[in-house]
Structures are given as C-alpha cells and as structure tokens.
Amino acid sequence: MQQAFIILLCMIQTSTLMAQKTSTKQKIESTFAAHERKLITDGKGTMHVFLVTDEMELAVLSATSKDIDPADPLLQTLIARMLATVQDEAHAGVGIAAPQVGINKNLILVQRFDKVGGPFESYINPKIIWRSTLLRTGAEGCLSIPDRREEVERSYAIRLQYDLPSGDVVEENVEGFTAVIFQHEIDHLFGILYPDRVEEQEATPSTSLNTSIKFSAKDGAPPL
C-alpha cells in the first residue's frame, strides 16, 4: 500500500512539473501575436518601415506597446532585423522602435554616442523613471515621418530602466544627445510621435538659459 502511494505521488509530481514546463513554454511563445511572428520570420535582413502616411500603419504607430518576455525565442531575430533596418543606407537612423516595423512591443535600438565607437544597443522593456527639468532643444527627424525635421525640446538627462536578456532589471543615467534618442524612441512605445511633442512644447512656454547649446526650463519648474 505504501509503495503504491509513493508511486502515485511521484506520478503527480512529474505531471505537475510537465504542466509547469508547458505553461512556461506557452508564455514565451505567446509574447508576439501571430501577425507579429509572421513579420519577424517572413524574410531576412531589413524590415518594412511603417509610415504615418499610411492609415493602417499610422494606427500601429499610434498604439501603446506591451512588455516583451526577455527569453522569447524570436527576440534576437527581431533585434537583428531591426538593426539591419536602422542601418540601411536608404534611410539610416540613430534609433528605431519595434512599432516602426509593425511590432507593438516594448523594444528599441539606440546608437550610443556616449560610448566609444557609437555602438547600437538594444533595450528590452525600457522605461524612463526620471527626467531632468533642464531641457535642450535640437532638430529631430523620424524614419516613420519622411522629409520632415523640427526643433524639439527634450530633457537633458534621464534615468533609464530596462530588462536584460537574463531577466535582470538595470538602471542607468544618460544625458546629452543620446538621452534625446532614448526619449524619442521610448515615445514610440506609447504611440507618441515627435510632432506631438512639438505641439506640447508650444502650449507650455519655457525660459531660455542663453548658452551655446539651447537649454531652457519650463516656467514654474522647480529649481535645478
């Protein structure tokens, strides 16, 4: 009787373990929707860049993206194809966000001008958890908005939080032009395009600090 009970217990434990493994596998595989998986796996190299001039593509660019599982088996394929896209000589850029290739997931690539060699790096589930009240103004363009550039105010420094492929969470401070790129790309994850920021800044006046780089601070902002 005792032996039969032990065998039954082992069978239950094995069944539970298999169910847990299956559940984990399903979680990883379901990170991307079916149409997103098709976009990622259909072809090699560069991907089509979504444009605001197309109504259906604009809907994707205007949507809020969702977090991604860092262990998703398609993640590295997507990163490689996004890198090929942003470095394509036909429309080379300094950053790209997943929604720009039709994937509403929280993933961006940024060229790190603050590092030796200016490498492109990928960031999973990036979030800005702090922004300086000190602003800088500079010209911005966008792969998804062809033939247009405008002056945009951005925080000079930010604190960034993101996930590593291992699942660990990392935080770091970024400033200058690289911080501008992060802000531009992370905006994409919330369906915000840089012309939206231009309209916003026009509605909220700031005071110039009269430096060689155009710095400013929003009126009424706390002291720096």
VMD Tcl script that draws the C-alpha trace (Angstrom):
set ca {
  {0.00 0.00 0.00}
  {2.79 2.43 0.98}
  {4.71 1.61 -2.20}
  {1.63 2.29 -4.33}
  {1.15 5.64 -2.58}
  {4.80 6.63 -3.28}
  {4.41 5.72 -6.97}
  {1.19 7.77 -7.19}
  {2.89 10.76 -5.52}
  {5.79 10.60 -7.98}
  {3.35 10.50 -10.90}
  {1.55 13.60 -9.56}
  {4.83 15.48 -9.09}
  {6.00 14.54 -12.60}
  {2.69 15.63 -14.07}
  {2.83 18.96 -12.21}
  {6.41 19.59 -13.39}
  {5.45 18.86 -17.00}
  {2.48 21.23 -16.70}
  {4.74 23.96 -15.34}
  {7.21 23.49 -18.21}
  {4.37 23.55 -20.74}
  {2.95 26.70 -19.15}
  {6.34 28.42 -19.31}
  {6.81 27.42 -22.93}
  {3.36 28.75 -23.83}
  {4.14 32.04 -22.07}
  {7.31 32.52 -24.09}
  {5.71 31.58 -27.38}
  {2.73 33.92 -26.86}
  {4.81 37.10 -26.42}
  {4.20 38.03 -30.06}
  {0.83 37.95 -31.80}
  {0.51 35.70 -34.86}
  {0.79 38.60 -37.33}
  {3.87 39.88 -35.46}
  {5.56 36.49 -35.63}
  {4.92 36.48 -39.38}
  {6.54 39.92 -39.77}
  {9.59 38.77 -37.81}
  {10.12 35.45 -39.60}
  {8.99 36.42 -43.10}
  {12.28 37.14 -44.82}
  {15.75 38.16 -43.67}
  {17.60 41.43 -43.22}
  {15.74 44.73 -43.34}
  {12.06 45.11 -42.46}
  {9.45 47.45 -43.89}
  {9.33 50.76 -42.00}
  {5.79 51.82 -41.09}
  {4.87 55.35 -42.21}
  {2.41 57.93 -40.91}
  {1.22 58.47 -44.48}
  {-0.49 55.06 -44.45}
  {-3.67 54.95 -42.37}
  {-3.30 51.34 -41.23}
  {0.38 51.79 -40.39}
  {-0.38 55.03 -38.52}
  {-2.78 53.04 -36.31}
  {0.12 50.78 -35.28}
  {2.44 53.75 -34.72}
  {-0.23 55.42 -32.55}
  {-0.89 52.38 -30.34}
  {0.58 51.68 -26.91}
  {3.02 48.76 -26.93}
  {3.28 45.92 -24.40}
  {6.20 44.45 -22.48}
  {8.06 41.54 -24.01}
  {9.42 38.37 -22.40}
  {13.25 38.74 -22.45}
  {13.50 34.98 -23.05}
  {11.27 34.98 -26.13}
  {12.91 32.79 -28.81}
  {12.12 35.31 -31.57}
  {13.54 38.32 -29.75}
  {17.10 38.08 -31.08}
  {15.81 37.62 -34.63}
  {13.73 40.78 -34.29}
  {16.69 42.71 -32.85}
  {18.95 41.64 -35.72}
  {16.37 42.66 -38.34}
  {15.67 46.00 -36.62}
  {19.42 46.69 -36.59}
  {19.67 45.95 -40.31}
  {16.72 48.27 -40.90}
  {18.03 51.26 -38.94}
  {21.46 50.90 -40.58}
  {20.04 50.58 -44.10}
  {21.69 53.27 -46.26}
  {18.31 54.01 -47.84}
  {17.06 55.50 -44.55}
  {19.81 55.25 -41.93}
  {18.92 56.48 -38.47}
  {20.25 56.69 -34.92}
  {17.44 54.72 -33.30}
  {14.40 52.58 -34.03}
  {11.44 51.25 -32.05}
  {9.58 47.99 -32.63}
  {6.28 49.73 -33.59}
  {8.12 51.25 -36.56}
  {8.41 47.77 -38.06}
  {4.85 46.81 -37.13}
  {5.54 45.20 -33.74}
  {3.69 46.77 -30.78}
  {6.18 45.52 -28.20}
  {8.49 47.43 -25.86}
  {11.80 47.08 -27.67}
  {14.12 49.79 -29.02}
  {17.57 50.11 -30.55}
  {19.65 53.21 -29.81}
  {23.02 54.34 -31.10}
  {25.12 55.09 -28.01}
  {27.06 58.22 -28.98}
  {28.14 58.41 -25.34}
  {30.20 55.22 -25.75}
  {33.40 54.58 -27.68}
  {32.62 53.74 -31.31}
  {28.96 54.76 -31.03}
  {27.56 51.19 -30.98}
  {23.90 50.33 -31.50}
  {22.41 48.60 -28.44}
  {19.00 47.00 -27.86}
  {16.80 47.70 -24.84}
  {14.01 45.41 -23.66}
  {11.02 46.98 -21.87}
  {12.75 50.38 -21.46}
  {11.22 52.96 -19.15}
  {12.23 56.49 -18.21}
  {11.85 56.75 -14.44}
  {13.24 60.29 -14.07}
  {13.71 63.31 -16.35}
  {15.65 66.50 -15.65}
  {13.77 69.79 -15.69}
  {16.71 71.18 -17.67}
  {15.77 70.96 -21.34}
  {17.75 71.07 -24.56}
  {16.38 71.89 -27.99}
  {17.55 70.19 -31.16}
  {16.43 69.14 -34.63}
  {14.72 65.76 -34.88}
  {13.52 63.61 -37.73}
  {11.91 60.17 -37.82}
  {12.12 57.13 -40.07}
  {8.31 56.95 -39.99}
  {7.85 60.63 -40.94}
  {9.79 61.16 -44.18}
  {11.07 64.55 -45.36}
  {10.36 66.44 -42.15}
  {12.54 67.81 -39.35}
  {11.62 70.11 -36.46}
  {13.09 71.59 -33.31}
  {12.06 69.55 -30.26}
  {12.58 70.17 -26.54}
  {13.80 67.17 -24.56}
  {15.10 66.65 -21.04}
  {18.88 66.97 -21.00}
  {19.29 63.96 -18.68}
  {17.18 60.89 -17.87}
  {17.30 57.80 -15.68}
  {16.61 54.69 -17.72}
  {15.35 51.29 -16.57}
  {15.27 48.18 -18.76}
  {15.44 44.37 -18.74}
  {18.47 42.31 -19.67}
  {18.00 39.08 -21.68}
  {18.62 37.27 -18.36}
  {15.55 38.98 -16.90}
  {17.57 41.18 -14.53}
  {16.49 44.83 -14.31}
  {19.13 47.54 -14.88}
  {19.08 51.29 -14.30}
  {21.46 53.91 -15.70}
  {21.71 57.66 -16.16}
  {22.00 59.03 -19.70}
  {22.49 62.62 -20.82}
  {23.02 64.77 -23.89}
  {22.15 63.70 -27.43}
  {21.96 60.01 -26.50}
  {19.29 60.85 -23.90}
  {17.36 62.62 -26.67}
  {17.41 59.46 -28.80}
  {16.13 57.37 -25.88}
  {13.27 59.81 -25.27}
  {12.34 59.82 -28.97}
  {12.33 56.00 -29.24}
  {10.54 55.36 -25.94}
  {7.84 57.85 -27.01}
  {7.16 55.47 -29.93}
  {6.26 52.74 -27.41}
  {3.45 54.96 -26.12}
  {2.21 55.89 -29.58}
  {3.75 59.37 -29.31}
  {5.45 60.89 -32.36}
  {7.79 63.87 -32.19}
  {5.26 66.30 -33.80}
  {3.09 65.57 -30.75}
  {5.94 66.86 -28.57}
  {6.26 69.98 -30.74}
  {2.57 70.78 -30.19}
  {3.02 70.12 -26.47}
  {6.01 72.45 -26.13}
  {4.22 75.23 -27.98}
  {1.46 75.06 -25.37}
  {3.88 75.16 -22.41}
  {6.36 78.07 -22.61}
  {9.93 77.76 -21.31}
  {12.68 80.22 -20.41}
  {15.95 80.18 -22.38}
  {19.15 79.93 -20.34}
  {21.20 81.67 -23.09}
  {24.00 79.12 -23.53}
  {25.81 77.94 -26.67}
  {23.55 74.87 -26.63}
  {19.92 75.93 -26.47}
  {18.92 75.00 -22.92}
  {15.68 76.04 -21.29}
  {13.46 75.31 -18.32}
  {9.66 75.19 -18.18}
  {8.14 78.23 -16.49}
  {7.18 77.32 -12.94}
  {9.51 74.30 -12.83}
  {11.31 73.68 -9.50}
  {14.92 74.97 -9.17}
  {17.58 72.79 -10.81}
}
mol new
graphics top color blue
foreach p $ca { graphics top sphere $p radius 0.5 }
foreach p [lrange $ca 0 end-1] q [lrange $ca 1 end] { graphics top cylinder $p $q radius 0.2 }
display resetview
